[in-house]
């Protein structure tokens, strides 16, 4: 079922600074205040630089559809719905998740630094993007964090043993800061692959890894068209029953505890909105009686690296390192964007009135 018209799609290599300026200009043209446009650009471009193209600038057309549908609200800020000391409930108001999550984490960081721990429930934010971004925000402040996220009302993943979409891709993320070293950052969707990665593969005319998808009849498939064209199948959870169980708890921790909503028949969304809820636990490691915690963590990391290497493996990496490697490479060489995705982004920019001269400047030699 490979589409030869999209196969081997050309990639453009785009200067990250130009790409960032373009994204800022696009969202300002759409109506965002400069600070909002910058936060969105910061997030999307860093996702691309980190190698997570699924959560990068390729999301722009979907965001603009949400804006036209009245689902994404511009220039909305996080609001404290309830302050219970070490527990904060934050209302996102369907504003840009890149704004709501940044502001929610800032509130949680301040509270954790003061009290030692803070649990933050963020609800009803538009797509908050790559969750590692928020864990890195906490780690930059010297704080440990755990994040449970649901994609509310937008089921894309089958439950273990089922063949109907019932769960979102529901990410989990955790980070551990280290003085003078990059933080350890674990960030993954509880589906076998993120839905955005199927979009990238679909645009490139490529297949996805085995055991990632099933078609509408429940048959295994490696073709992303089964989740992008009707009749639609769904993604599978990673790790069988284990990933499914984690996805289910992410749904409940994020959607129910935050006061937002979980996915079920009464909450299904049929439009272009992507609504996230997130439950974050932010901890000051100095609050524990563990003066050697970082030394022990580094000793463990060093121990991991002493393992003999498997075939065609250069080194043992720890969580967060693949992203750092890609950031260095892409910052130096440029950010790759496949031609199909770039065409969609260009059309979205034209739709909001950004001029062709401004668009062409992004990819100029």
KOLMI-59065 format. One record per residue (C-alpha): residue number from 1; residue in one letter; x, y, z. Coordinates in steps of 0.1 Angstrom, whole numbers, padded with zeros to 4 digits, always signed. Layout:
// residues N
+------+------+-------+-------+-------+
: bami : roke :  east : north :    up :
+------+------+-------+-------+-------+
:  NUM :    A :     X :     Y :     Z :
...
+------+------+-------+-------+-------+
This chain:
// residues 365
+------+------+-------+-------+-------+
: bami : roke :  east : north :    up :
+------+------+-------+-------+-------+
:    1 :    X : +0000 : +0000 : +0000 :
:    2 :    X : +0030 : +0023 : -0005 :
:    3 :    X : +0022 : +0056 : -0023 :
:    4 :    X : +0049 : +0061 : -0049 :
:    5 :    X : +0038 : +0097 : -0054 :
:    6 :    X : +0049 : +0106 : -0019 :
:    7 :    X : +0077 : +0080 : -0016 :
:    8 :    X : +0112 : +0094 : -0010 :
:    9 :    X : +0098 : +0129 : -0005 :
:   10 :    X : +0123 : +0156 : -0008 :
:   11 :    X : +0134 : +0173 : +0025 :
:   12 :    X : +0143 : +0209 : +0029 :
:   13 :    X : +0170 : +0219 : +0053 :
:   14 :    X : +0159 : +0251 : +0070 :
:   15 :    X : +0180 : +0274 : +0092 :
:   16 :    X : +0165 : +0271 : +0127 :
:   17 :    X : +0168 : +0309 : +0134 :
:   18 :    X : +0149 : +0317 : +0101 :
:   19 :    X : +0123 : +0290 : +0109 :
:   20 :    X : +0118 : +0305 : +0144 :
:   21 :    X : +0113 : +0340 : +0130 :
:   22 :    X : +0089 : +0326 : +0104 :
:   23 :    X : +0068 : +0308 : +0130 :
:   24 :    X : +0067 : +0340 : +0152 :
:   25 :    X : +0056 : +0361 : +0121 :
:   26 :    X : +0029 : +0335 : +0112 :
:   27 :    X : +0013 : +0335 : +0146 :
:   28 :    X : +0015 : +0373 : +0150 :
:   29 :    X : -0002 : +0375 : +0116 :
:   30 :    X : -0029 : +0351 : +0129 :
:   31 :    X : -0035 : +0374 : +0159 :
:   32 :    X : -0011 : +0362 : +0187 :
:   33 :    X : +0006 : +0388 : +0208 :
:   34 :    X : +0044 : +0387 : +0203 :
:   35 :    X : +0051 : +0369 : +0236 :
:   36 :    X : +0027 : +0342 : +0227 :
:   37 :    X : +0040 : +0338 : +0192 :
:   38 :    X : +0076 : +0335 : +0206 :
:   39 :    X : +0066 : +0308 : +0231 :
:   40 :    X : +0049 : +0288 : +0204 :
:   41 :    X : +0079 : +0292 : +0181 :
:   42 :    X : +0103 : +0283 : +0209 :
:   43 :    X : +0085 : +0251 : +0214 :
:   44 :    X : +0078 : +0240 : +0179 :
:   45 :    X : +0113 : +0247 : +0166 :
:   46 :    X : +0130 : +0230 : +0196 :
:   47 :    X : +0108 : +0199 : +0190 :
:   48 :    X : +0122 : +0198 : +0154 :
:   49 :    X : +0157 : +0204 : +0166 :
:   50 :    X : +0153 : +0176 : +0191 :
:   51 :    X : +0143 : +0152 : +0164 :
:   52 :    X : +0106 : +0151 : +0173 :
:   53 :    X : +0092 : +0164 : +0140 :
:   54 :    X : +0059 : +0150 : +0150 :
:   55 :    X : +0055 : +0178 : +0175 :
:   56 :    X : +0073 : +0205 : +0156 :
:   57 :    X : +0063 : +0230 : +0129 :
:   58 :    X : +0043 : +0204 : +0111 :
:   59 :    X : +0016 : +0210 : +0137 :
:   60 :    X : +0009 : +0245 : +0124 :
:   61 :    X : -0018 : +0236 : +0098 :
:   62 :    X : -0037 : +0216 : +0125 :
:   63 :    X : -0034 : +0245 : +0149 :
:   64 :    X : -0048 : +0269 : +0124 :
:   65 :    X : -0077 : +0246 : +0116 :
:   66 :    X : -0084 : +0246 : +0154 :
:   67 :    X : -0083 : +0284 : +0154 :
:   68 :    X : -0107 : +0286 : +0124 :
:   69 :    X : -0130 : +0261 : +0142 :
:   70 :    X : -0131 : +0284 : +0173 :
:   71 :    X : -0114 : +0257 : +0194 :
:   72 :    X : -0079 : +0273 : +0198 :
:   73 :    X : -0081 : +0306 : +0217 :
:   74 :    X : -0054 : +0331 : +0211 :
:   75 :    X : -0038 : +0352 : +0239 :
:   76 :    X : -0053 : +0332 : +0267 :
:   77 :    X : -0033 : +0327 : +0299 :
:   78 :    X : -0033 : +0301 : +0326 :
:   79 :    X : -0057 : +0308 : +0355 :
:   80 :    X : -0055 : +0293 : +0390 :
:   81 :    X : -0088 : +0276 : +0395 :
:   82 :    X : -0078 : +0264 : +0430 :
:   83 :    X : -0048 : +0270 : +0453 :
:   84 :    X : -0045 : +0243 : +0480 :
:   85 :    X : -0009 : +0251 : +0489 :
:   86 :    X : +0011 : +0221 : +0476 :
:   87 :    X : -0016 : +0214 : +0450 :
:   88 :    X : -0026 : +0238 : +0422 :
:   89 :    X : -0054 : +0234 : +0397 :
:   90 :    X : -0048 : +0254 : +0366 :
:   91 :    X : -0074 : +0262 : +0339 :
:   92 :    X : -0060 : +0264 : +0304 :
:   93 :    X : -0091 : +0279 : +0287 :
:   94 :    X : -0082 : +0262 : +0254 :
:   95 :    X : -0055 : +0287 : +0249 :
:   96 :    X : -0022 : +0277 : +0233 :
:   97 :    X : -0008 : +0248 : +0254 :
:   98 :    X : +0027 : +0262 : +0248 :
:   99 :    X : +0016 : +0292 : +0269 :
:  100 :    X : -0006 : +0275 : +0295 :
:  101 :    X : +0019 : +0247 : +0303 :
:  102 :    X : +0048 : +0272 : +0305 :
:  103 :    X : +0029 : +0293 : +0330 :
:  104 :    X : +0015 : +0263 : +0349 :
:  105 :    X : +0050 : +0250 : +0353 :
:  106 :    X : +0064 : +0284 : +0364 :
:  107 :    X : +0037 : +0284 : +0392 :
:  108 :    X : +0045 : +0249 : +0402 :
:  109 :    X : +0083 : +0255 : +0402 :
:  110 :    X : +0079 : +0285 : +0425 :
:  111 :    X : +0056 : +0265 : +0449 :
:  112 :    X : +0079 : +0234 : +0449 :
:  113 :    X : +0110 : +0256 : +0457 :
:  114 :    X : +0091 : +0270 : +0486 :
:  115 :    X : +0074 : +0239 : +0499 :
:  116 :    X : +0095 : +0211 : +0486 :
:  117 :    X : +0068 : +0196 : +0464 :
:  118 :    X : +0039 : +0208 : +0443 :
:  119 :    X : +0013 : +0188 : +0423 :
:  120 :    X : -0001 : +0208 : +0394 :
:  121 :    X : -0032 : +0198 : +0375 :
:  122 :    X : -0035 : +0216 : +0342 :
:  123 :    X : -0068 : +0212 : +0324 :
:  124 :    X : -0084 : +0222 : +0291 :
:  125 :    X : -0053 : +0234 : +0274 :
:  126 :    X : -0049 : +0232 : +0236 :
:  127 :    X : -0021 : +0209 : +0225 :
:  128 :    X : +0008 : +0213 : +0249 :
:  129 :    X : +0032 : +0196 : +0225 :
:  130 :    X : +0064 : +0178 : +0234 :
:  131 :    X : +0061 : +0170 : +0271 :
:  132 :    X : +0099 : +0169 : +0276 :
:  133 :    X : +0099 : +0206 : +0271 :
:  134 :    X : +0080 : +0211 : +0304 :
:  135 :    X : +0102 : +0185 : +0323 :
:  136 :    X : +0132 : +0204 : +0310 :
:  137 :    X : +0117 : +0237 : +0323 :
:  138 :    X : +0115 : +0221 : +0358 :
:  139 :    X : +0150 : +0205 : +0355 :
:  140 :    X : +0165 : +0239 : +0346 :
:  141 :    X : +0152 : +0251 : +0380 :
:  142 :    X : +0169 : +0221 : +0397 :
:  143 :    X : +0137 : +0202 : +0402 :
:  144 :    X : +0127 : +0166 : +0396 :
:  145 :    X : +0093 : +0162 : +0378 :
:  146 :    X : +0068 : +0136 : +0367 :
:  147 :    X : +0041 : +0143 : +0341 :
:  148 :    X : +0010 : +0124 : +0331 :
:  149 :    X : -0009 : +0136 : +0301 :
:  150 :    X : -0041 : +0127 : +0283 :
:  151 :    X : -0053 : +0137 : +0249 :
:  152 :    X : -0089 : +0143 : +0259 :
:  153 :    X : -0118 : +0132 : +0237 :
:  154 :    X : -0096 : +0122 : +0208 :
:  155 :    X : -0091 : +0084 : +0209 :
:  156 :    X : -0065 : +0070 : +0185 :
:  157 :    X : -0052 : +0040 : +0203 :
:  158 :    X : -0069 : +0006 : +0209 :
:  159 :    X : -0070 : -0009 : +0244 :
:  160 :    X : -0051 : -0041 : +0249 :
:  161 :    X : -0073 : -0069 : +0234 :
:  162 :    X : -0095 : -0045 : +0215 :
:  163 :    X : -0096 : -0031 : +0179 :
:  164 :    X : -0115 : +0001 : +0184 :
:  165 :    X : -0098 : +0034 : +0193 :
:  166 :    X : -0106 : +0042 : +0229 :
:  167 :    X : -0075 : +0060 : +0243 :
:  168 :    X : -0054 : +0090 : +0233 :
:  169 :    X : -0016 : +0087 : +0228 :
:  170 :    X : -0013 : +0098 : +0264 :
:  171 :    X : +0023 : +0107 : +0271 :
:  172 :    X : +0044 : +0101 : +0302 :
:  173 :    X : +0075 : +0121 : +0311 :
:  174 :    X : +0100 : +0124 : +0339 :
:  175 :    X : +0132 : +0143 : +0344 :
:  176 :    X : +0161 : +0143 : +0369 :
:  177 :    X : +0184 : +0174 : +0370 :
:  178 :    X : +0222 : +0171 : +0374 :
:  179 :    X : +0245 : +0200 : +0382 :
:  180 :    X : +0269 : +0207 : +0354 :
:  181 :    X : +0254 : +0179 : +0332 :
:  182 :    X : +0223 : +0177 : +0311 :
:  183 :    X : +0192 : +0164 : +0329 :
:  184 :    X : +0180 : +0128 : +0324 :
:  185 :    X : +0147 : +0132 : +0305 :
:  186 :    X : +0124 : +0103 : +0297 :
:  187 :    X : +0095 : +0113 : +0274 :
:  188 :    X : +0073 : +0089 : +0254 :
:  189 :    X : +0038 : +0084 : +0241 :
:  190 :    X : +0021 : +0053 : +0255 :
:  191 :    X : +0012 : +0043 : +0220 :
:  192 :    X : +0037 : +0023 : +0200 :
:  193 :    X : +0045 : +0055 : +0181 :
:  194 :    X : +0031 : +0091 : +0184 :
:  195 :    X : +0003 : +0099 : +0161 :
:  196 :    X : +0023 : +0128 : +0147 :
:  197 :    X : +0050 : +0104 : +0136 :
:  198 :    X : +0024 : +0086 : +0115 :
:  199 :    X : +0016 : +0120 : +0099 :
:  200 :    X : +0052 : +0126 : +0090 :
:  201 :    X : +0055 : +0090 : +0076 :
:  202 :    X : +0022 : +0096 : +0056 :
:  203 :    X : +0036 : +0128 : +0041 :
:  204 :    X : +0069 : +0111 : +0032 :
:  205 :    X : +0052 : +0080 : +0018 :
:  206 :    X : +0070 : +0058 : +0043 :
:  207 :    X : +0060 : +0029 : +0064 :
:  208 :    X : +0060 : +0029 : +0102 :
:  209 :    X : +0076 : +0003 : +0125 :
:  210 :    X : +0060 : -0031 : +0128 :
:  211 :    X : +0033 : -0037 : +0155 :
:  212 :    X : +0024 : +0000 : +0155 :
:  213 :    X : -0010 : +0000 : +0137 :
:  214 :    X : -0040 : -0020 : +0129 :
:  215 :    X : -0065 : -0013 : +0102 :
:  216 :    X : -0103 : -0009 : +0107 :
:  217 :    X : -0108 : -0047 : +0108 :
:  218 :    X : -0080 : -0052 : +0133 :
:  219 :    X : -0054 : -0065 : +0109 :
:  220 :    X : -0018 : -0055 : +0116 :
:  221 :    X : -0004 : -0028 : +0092 :
:  222 :    X : +0028 : -0008 : +0087 :
:  223 :    X : +0010 : +0017 : +0064 :
:  224 :    X : +0002 : +0051 : +0080 :
:  225 :    X : -0027 : +0055 : +0055 :
:  226 :    X : -0048 : +0032 : +0077 :
:  227 :    X : -0050 : +0060 : +0104 :
:  228 :    X : -0052 : +0089 : +0079 :
:  229 :    X : -0077 : +0077 : +0054 :
:  230 :    X : -0112 : +0062 : +0058 :
:  231 :    X : -0121 : +0036 : +0070 :
:  232 :    X : -0097 : +0043 : +0098 :
:  233 :    X : -0079 : +0019 : +0120 :
:  234 :    X : -0059 : +0028 : +0151 :
:  235 :    X : -0026 : +0028 : +0169 :
:  236 :    X : -0015 : +0001 : +0194 :
:  237 :    X : -0002 : +0007 : +0229 :
:  238 :    X : +0035 : +0001 : +0234 :
:  239 :    X : +0044 : -0030 : +0254 :
:  240 :    X : +0011 : -0047 : +0251 :
:  241 :    X : -0009 : -0048 : +0284 :
:  242 :    X : +0018 : -0027 : +0302 :
:  243 :    X : +0016 : +0003 : +0279 :
:  244 :    X : -0022 : +0000 : +0278 :
:  245 :    X : -0023 : +0001 : +0316 :
:  246 :    X : +0000 : +0031 : +0317 :
:  247 :    X : -0021 : +0049 : +0291 :
:  248 :    X : -0053 : +0043 : +0311 :
:  249 :    X : -0037 : +0057 : +0343 :
:  250 :    X : -0024 : +0087 : +0324 :
:  251 :    X : -0060 : +0093 : +0312 :
:  252 :    X : -0074 : +0092 : +0347 :
:  253 :    X : -0045 : +0111 : +0365 :
:  254 :    X : -0045 : +0139 : +0339 :
:  255 :    X : -0081 : +0141 : +0328 :
:  256 :    X : -0100 : +0133 : +0360 :
:  257 :    X : -0077 : +0146 : +0388 :
:  258 :    X : -0072 : +0180 : +0370 :
:  259 :    X : -0109 : +0186 : +0368 :
:  260 :    X : -0107 : +0184 : +0331 :
:  261 :    X : -0123 : +0154 : +0312 :
:  262 :    X : -0115 : +0119 : +0302 :
:  263 :    X : -0123 : +0102 : +0269 :
:  264 :    X : -0157 : +0085 : +0266 :
:  265 :    X : -0188 : +0086 : +0244 :
:  266 :    X : -0201 : +0118 : +0259 :
:  267 :    X : -0168 : +0137 : +0254 :
:  268 :    X : -0157 : +0126 : +0219 :
:  269 :    X : -0145 : +0155 : +0198 :
:  270 :    X : -0152 : +0155 : +0160 :
:  271 :    X : -0134 : +0187 : +0152 :
:  272 :    X : -0097 : +0197 : +0148 :
:  273 :    X : -0091 : +0206 : +0185 :
:  274 :    X : -0064 : +0188 : +0204 :
:  275 :    X : -0071 : +0192 : +0241 :
:  276 :    X : -0046 : +0181 : +0267 :
:  277 :    X : -0048 : +0178 : +0305 :
:  278 :    X : -0016 : +0172 : +0325 :
:  279 :    X : -0010 : +0162 : +0361 :
:  280 :    X : +0026 : +0171 : +0371 :
:  281 :    X : +0044 : +0164 : +0403 :
:  282 :    X : +0074 : +0188 : +0408 :
:  283 :    X : +0099 : +0180 : +0436 :
:  284 :    X : +0128 : +0198 : +0451 :
:  285 :    X : +0154 : +0170 : +0455 :
:  286 :    X : +0170 : +0190 : +0484 :
:  287 :    X : +0138 : +0184 : +0504 :
:  288 :    X : +0148 : +0147 : +0508 :
:  289 :    X : +0173 : +0134 : +0532 :
:  290 :    X : +0195 : +0123 : +0503 :
:  291 :    X : +0227 : +0144 : +0502 :
:  292 :    X : +0243 : +0119 : +0478 :
:  293 :    X : +0214 : +0116 : +0454 :
:  294 :    X : +0231 : +0132 : +0425 :
:  295 :    X : +0263 : +0113 : +0431 :
:  296 :    X : +0244 : +0080 : +0432 :
:  297 :    X : +0225 : +0089 : +0400 :
:  298 :    X : +0258 : +0097 : +0382 :
:  299 :    X : +0274 : +0065 : +0394 :
:  300 :    X : +0245 : +0045 : +0380 :
:  301 :    X : +0248 : +0063 : +0347 :
:  302 :    X : +0285 : +0056 : +0346 :
:  303 :    X : +0277 : +0019 : +0353 :
:  304 :    X : +0253 : +0018 : +0324 :
:  305 :    X : +0280 : +0030 : +0300 :
:  306 :    X : +0304 : +0002 : +0310 :
:  307 :    X : +0282 : -0024 : +0294 :
:  308 :    X : +0296 : -0042 : +0264 :
:  309 :    X : +0281 : -0029 : +0232 :
:  310 :    X : +0257 : -0047 : +0209 :
:  311 :    X : +0263 : -0050 : +0171 :
:  312 :    X : +0264 : -0017 : +0153 :
:  313 :    X : +0261 : +0003 : +0185 :
:  314 :    X : +0286 : +0031 : +0192 :
:  315 :    X : +0277 : +0039 : +0228 :
:  316 :    X : +0251 : +0034 : +0255 :
:  317 :    X : +0229 : +0065 : +0258 :
:  318 :    X : +0208 : +0076 : +0287 :
:  319 :    X : +0173 : +0092 : +0286 :
:  320 :    X : +0175 : +0127 : +0270 :
:  321 :    X : +0208 : +0122 : +0252 :
:  322 :    X : +0194 : +0113 : +0217 :
:  323 :    X : +0176 : +0146 : +0217 :
:  324 :    X : +0208 : +0165 : +0227 :
:  325 :    X : +0227 : +0148 : +0198 :
:  326 :    X : +0200 : +0157 : +0173 :
:  327 :    X : +0199 : +0193 : +0186 :
:  328 :    X : +0236 : +0197 : +0180 :
:  329 :    X : +0234 : +0182 : +0145 :
:  330 :    X : +0204 : +0201 : +0134 :
:  331 :    X : +0215 : +0234 : +0148 :
:  332 :    X : +0247 : +0231 : +0128 :
:  333 :    X : +0232 : +0216 : +0096 :
:  334 :    X : +0196 : +0229 : +0096 :
:  335 :    X : +0163 : +0215 : +0104 :
:  336 :    X : +0149 : +0190 : +0079 :
:  337 :    X : +0112 : +0194 : +0069 :
:  338 :    X : +0098 : +0171 : +0043 :
:  339 :    X : +0084 : +0188 : +0012 :
:  340 :    X : +0048 : +0177 : +0017 :
:  341 :    X : +0047 : +0191 : +0053 :
:  342 :    X : +0064 : +0223 : +0042 :
:  343 :    X : +0038 : +0228 : +0014 :
:  344 :    X : +0011 : +0224 : +0040 :
:  345 :    X : +0028 : +0249 : +0063 :
:  346 :    X : +0032 : +0274 : +0034 :
:  347 :    X : -0004 : +0272 : +0025 :
:  348 :    X : -0014 : +0277 : +0062 :
:  349 :    X : +0009 : +0308 : +0062 :
:  350 :    X : -0008 : +0322 : +0031 :
:  351 :    X : -0042 : +0315 : +0046 :
:  352 :    X : -0035 : +0339 : +0075 :
:  353 :    X : -0021 : +0365 : +0051 :
:  354 :    X : +0016 : +0361 : +0054 :
:  355 :    X : +0032 : +0373 : +0022 :
:  356 :    X : +0050 : +0351 : -0003 :
:  357 :    X : +0082 : +0372 : +0000 :
:  358 :    X : +0082 : +0366 : +0038 :
:  359 :    X : +0076 : +0329 : +0033 :
:  360 :    X : +0103 : +0325 : +0006 :
:  361 :    X : +0129 : +0341 : +0028 :
:  362 :    X : +0128 : +0311 : +0051 :
:  363 :    X : +0142 : +0287 : +0026 :
:  364 :    X : +0163 : +0312 : +0006 :
:  365 :    X : +0200 : +0302 : +0000 :
+------+------+-------+-------+-------+
